[in-house]
Amino acid sequence: MSSHHDEGTKTSGDCESPGGVIEYAQLQQQKSTLVQQQPNVPKNQDQDDSDGDESYSDKWEEFHGIHSTGRFFKEKRYLTKEFPRLLEQDPRSIGQPHRIGEIGCGCGSALIPVLRENSEAVAVACDVSSTAIGVFDDMCSQAGIDRRRVQLHVHSSGRTECVTSSPFSSKSIDTMMIVFTLSAFHPRDIQAVLKEAWDSLDSGGILLLRDYGLYDMAHLRFTGKQLVDPEYLVYQRAEGTLSYFFSVESLQKMTEQAGFVTDECKYVTTYVTNLKKNRKMRRVFIHGVFKKP
């Protein structure tokens, strides 16, 4: 599943260069523009944000089928700098490999760089798309990663009834990653994803989250016609998948309701420059580190 156009996504035909850090308060000034563009319109009856598992899976299968080479997503190599824990041996498992999990792994753009840098780590990962899992498998081979270190599963997270069939054994994970994935769920389904992460983590385990924040460039680009749930501010992309944008408060509330203790929860605000179009693109991401007591 993992992500659409996130920090590590290539934009065909465009050249981007790093910009600089901007203040979140500057981005909040865009709120009035967003409200004007996206009034509280009634939900389009032709759009359904609560499709069944089959439709939900089909939309992501189609998305990853279009981008099946795996080149659509750049490797998220910055994650090991943002989350240095990923390169550490878990202190509670002396002499044992660091057990890393990922929900919504997509084609492996987040996990593969971690496994390459941390040769002692082992991983269990899942995604709703069988195509994505197949690409992940191929990318592991290309990266020279021993497949015995990685267990890959096709699994539909986000549905309460699916938690019982989770590919993650109870308390089997030291560090769980959810990277640009929660935003693709309706907020009503996020608690089920967090419960799956909670159940899989060992006591003292850590949940690492990276996702879209309110007033990100992608948020401001949506139109009122794409707003399918005004109450939760949930949008629907052209291919039928959903997009939700987190505030620090909403993410912290959701994770703490699931039982986690907040270690870090903050906005990461920056901009990149599209050199071809000479355009600055303001980005807002949410960064979170949460602990299971």
For each residue, the residues with C-beta under 8 A, 3 or more apart:
1: 60 104 105 106 127 128 129 132 181 184
2: 73 104 105 106 107 109 110 127 132 179 180 181
3: 6 8 9 73 106 109 179 180 181 184
4: 9 180 184 218 237 241 243
5: 9 11 218
6: 3 9 73 76 180 212 285
7: 76 78 180 210 283 285
8: 3 73 74 75 76 77 78 109 110
9: 3 4 5 6 72 73 74
10: 71 72 73 74
11: 5 14 16 274
12:
13: 276
14: 11 274 275 276 277
15: 274 275 276
16: 11 272 273 274 275 281
17: 272 273 275
18: 270 272 273
19: 22 270 271 272 273 280 281
20: 270 271
21: 269 270
22: 19 26 27 269 270 271 282
23: 26 27 269
24: 27 28 213 215 267 269 284
25: 28 29
26: 22 23 29 269
27: 22 23 24 30 215 269 282 284
28: 24 25 31 215
29: 25 26 32
30: 27 33 34 215 220
31: 28 34 35 215
32: 29 35 36
33: 30 36 37 220
34: 30 31 37 38 215 219 220
35: 31 32 38 39
36: 32 33 39
37: 33 34 220 223 224
38: 34 35 41 222 223 224 227
39: 35 36 224
40: 230
41: 38 224 225 227 230
42: 230
43: 47 49 228 229 230
44: 47 225 228
45:
46:
47: 43 44 228 236
48: 51 55
49: 43 186 228 229 234 236 242
50: 186 188
51: 48 54 55 56 59
52: 55 56
53: 56 57 156 159 162
54: 51 57 58
55: 48 51 52 58 59
56: 51 52 53 59 60 128 156 158
57: 53 54 60 61 128 129 156
58: 54 55 61 62
59: 51 55 56 62 63 239 240 241
60: 1 56 57 63 64 127 128 129 132 241
61: 57 58 64 65 128 129 130 131
62: 58 59 65 66 239
63: 59 60 66 67 129 239 241
64: 60 61 67 68 106 107 129 131 132 135
65: 61 62 68 131
66: 62 63
67: 63 64 70 71 72 73 107
68: 64 65 131 135
69: 72 135
70: 67 73 107 108 109 135 136 138 139
71: 10 67
72: 9 10 67 69 107
73: 2 3 6 8 9 10 67 70 76 106 107 109
74: 8 9 10 109
75: 8 109 112 113
76: 6 7 8 73 79 109 110 113 179
77: 8 80 113
78: 7 8 81 82
79: 76 82 83 86 110 113 114 177 179 210
80: 77 83 84 86 87 113 114 117 118
81: 78 84
82: 78 79 210 287
83: 79 80 86 177 208 289
84: 80 81 87 88
85: 88 175 206 208 289
86: 79 80 83 98 100 114 117 118 121 175 177 208
87: 80 84 114 117 118
88: 84 85 91 98
89: 93 94 98 120
90: 93 96 98 99 174 175
91: 88 94
92: 174 202 204
93: 89 90 96 97 98 99 174
94: 89 91
95:
96: 90 93 99
97: 93 120 121 122
98: 86 88 89 90 93 118 120 121 122 174 175
99: 90 93 96 121 122 123 124 172 173 174 175 202
100: 86 111 114 115 121 122 123 124 173 174 175 176 177
101: 123 124 125 168 172 173 175 176 177 197 200 201
102: 105 110 111 123 124 125 126 176 177 178 179
103: 125 126 157 176 177 178 181 193 196 197
104: 1 2 126 127 128 157 178 179 180 181 182 184
105: 1 2 102 108 110 111 125 126 127 132 133 136 152
106: 1 2 3 64 73 109 110 127 129 132 136 181
107: 2 64 67 70 72 73 132 135 136 139
108: 70 105 111 112 125 135 136 139 140
109: 2 3 8 70 73 74 75 76 106 112 113
110: 2 8 76 79 102 105 106 113 114 177 179 180
111: 100 102 105 108 114 115 123 125 136 150 177
112: 75 108 109 115 116 136 139 140 143 145
113: 75 76 77 79 80 109 110 116 117
114: 79 80 86 87 100 110 111 117 118 121 123 177
115: 100 111 112 118 119 121 123 140 143 145 149 150
116: 112 113 119 143 144 145
117: 80 86 87 113 114
118: 80 86 87 98 114 115 121
119: 115 116
120: 89 97 98
121: 86 97 98 99 100 114 115 118 149
122: 97 98 99 100 149 150
123: 99 100 101 102 111 114 115 149 150 151
124: 99 100 101 102 150 151 153 167 168 172 173
125: 101 102 103 105 108 111 136 150 151 152 153
126: 102 103 104 105 133 152 153 154 155 157 167 168
127: 1 2 60 104 105 106 132 133 136 154 155
128: 1 56 57 60 61 104 132 154 155 156 157
129: 1 57 60 61 63 64 106 132 133 154
130: 61 133 134 154
131: 61 64 65 68 134 135
132: 1 2 60 64 105 106 107 127 128 129 135 136
133: 105 126 127 129 130 136 137 152 153 154
134: 130 131 137 138
135: 64 68 69 70 107 108 131 132 138 139
136: 70 105 106 107 108 111 112 125 127 132 133 139 140 152
137: 133 134 140 141 147 152
138: 70 134 135 141 142
139: 70 107 108 112 135 136 142 143
140: 108 112 115 136 137 143 145 147 150
141: 137 138 144 145 147
142: 138 139
143: 112 115 116 139 140
144: 116 141
145: 112 115 116 140 141 149 150
146: 149
147: 137 140 141 150
148:
149: 115 121 122 123 145 146
150: 111 115 122 123 124 125 140 145 147
151: 123 124 125 167
152: 105 125 126 133 136 137
153: 124 125 126 133 167
154: 126 127 128 129 130 133
155: 126 127 128 162 165 166 167
156: 53 56 57 128 159 162
157: 103 104 126 128 162 166 192 193 196
158: 56 162 185 189 190 192 193
159: 53 156 162 163 189 192
160: 163 192 195
161: 164
162: 53 155 156 157 158 159 165 166 192 196
163: 159 160 166 192 195 196 199
164: 161
165: 155 162
166: 155 157 162 163 196 199 200
167: 124 126 151 153 155
168: 101 124 126 172 173 196 199 200
169: 172 200
170: 199 200
171: 199 200 201 202 203 205
172: 99 101 124 168 169 200 202
173: 99 100 101 124 168 176 200 201 202 205
174: 90 92 93 98 99 100 201 202 205 206
175: 85 86 90 98 99 100 101 205 206 207 208
176: 100 101 102 103 173 197 200 201 205 206 207 208
177: 79 83 86 100 101 102 103 110 111 114 208
178: 102 103 104 181 182 193 197 207 208 209 210 211
179: 2 3 76 79 102 104 110 208 209 210 211
180: 2 3 4 6 7 104 110 183 184 210 211 212
181: 1 2 3 103 104 106 178 184 185 193 211
182: 104 178 185 190 193 209 211 244 246
183: 180 211 212 243 244 245 246
184: 1 3 4 104 180 181 241 242 243 244
185: 158 181 182 189 190 193 242 244
186: 49 50 189 190 229 232 234 242 244
187: 190 232 234 244 250 254
188: 50 191 232
189: 158 159 185 186 192 193
190: 158 182 185 186 187 193 194 254
191: 188 194 195 254 257 258
192: 157 158 159 160 162 163 189 195 196
193: 103 157 158 178 181 182 185 189 190 196 197
194: 190 191 197 198 207 254 255 257 258 260
195: 160 163 191 192 198 199 258
196: 103 157 162 163 166 168 192 193 199 200
197: 101 103 176 178 193 194 200 201 207 258
198: 194 195 201 207 258 259 260 292
199: 163 166 168 170 171 195 196
200: 101 166 168 169 170 171 172 173 176 196 197
201: 101 171 173 174 176 197 198 205 206 207 292
202: 92 99 171 172 173 174 205 292
203: 171 292 293
204: 92 291 292 293
205: 171 173 174 175 176 201 202 291 292
206: 85 174 175 176 201 263 289 290 291 292
207: 175 176 178 194 197 198 201 255 260 288 289 290 291 292
208: 83 85 86 175 176 177 178 179 288 289
209: 178 179 182 251 255 286 287 288 289 290
210: 7 79 82 178 179 180 285 286 287 288
211: 178 179 180 181 182 183 246 251 285 286
212: 6 180 183 216 218 219 243 244 245 246 284 285 286
213: 24 216 245 246 247 248 267 268 269 284 285 286
214: 219 245 246 247 284
215: 24 27 28 30 31 34 219 220 245 284
216: 212 213 219 220 245 282 283 284 285
217: 220 221 281 282 283 284
218: 4 5 212 221 222 243 245
219: 34 212 214 215 216 222 243 245 284
220: 30 33 34 37 215 216 217
221: 217 218
222: 38 218 219 226 227 235 243
223: 37 38 226 227
224: 37 38 39 41 227
225: 41 44
226: 222 223 235 236 237
227: 38 41 222 223 224 230 233 234 235
228: 43 44 47 49 234 235 236 242
229: 43 49 186 232 233 234
230: 40 41 42 43 227 233
231:
232: 186 187 188 229 244
233: 227 229 230 244 245
234: 49 186 187 227 228 229 242 243 244
235: 222 226 227 228 242 243 244
236: 47 49 226 228 240 241 242 243
237: 4 226 240 241 242 243
238:
239: 59 62 63
240: 59 236 237
241: 4 59 60 63 184 236 237
242: 49 184 185 186 228 234 235 236 237
243: 4 183 184 212 218 219 222 234 235 236 237
244: 182 183 184 185 186 187 212 232 233 234 235
245: 183 212 213 214 215 216 218 219 233
246: 182 183 211 212 213 214 250 251 286
247: 213 214 250 251 286
248: 213 251 252 265 266 267 286
249: 252 253
250: 187 246 247 253 254
251: 209 211 246 247 248 254 255 265 286 288
252: 248 249 255 256 262 265 288
253: 249 250 256 257
254: 187 190 191 194 250 251 257 258
255: 194 207 209 251 252 258 260 262 265 288 290
256: 252 253 259 260 261 262
257: 191 194 253 254
258: 191 194 195 197 198 254 255
259: 198 256 292 293
260: 194 198 207 255 256 290 291 292
261: 256 290 291 292 293
262: 252 255 256 265 288 289 290
263: 206 289 290 291
264: 287 288 289
265: 248 251 252 255 262 286 287 288 289 290
266: 248 286 287 288
267: 24 213 248 284 285 286 287
268: 213 284 285 286 287
269: 21 22 23 24 26 27 213 282 283 284 285
270: 18 19 20 21 22 282 283
271: 19 20 22 280 281 282 283
272: 16 17 18 19 280 281 283
273: 16 17 18 19 278 279 280 281
274: 11 14 15 16 277 278 279 280 281
275: 14 15 16 17 278
276: 13 14 15
277: 14 274
278: 273 274 275
279: 273 274
280: 19 271 272 273 274
281: 16 19 217 271 272 273 274
282: 22 27 216 217 269 270 271
283: 7 216 217 269 270 271 272
284: 24 27 212 213 214 215 216 217 219 267 268 269
285: 6 7 210 211 212 213 216 267 268 269
286: 209 210 211 212 213 246 247 248 251 265 266 267 268
287: 82 209 210 264 265 266 267 268
288: 207 208 209 210 251 252 255 262 264 265 266
289: 83 85 206 207 208 209 262 263 264 265
290: 206 207 209 255 260 261 262 263 265
291: 204 205 206 207 260 261 263
292: 198 201 202 203 204 205 206 207 259 260 261
293: 203 204 259 261
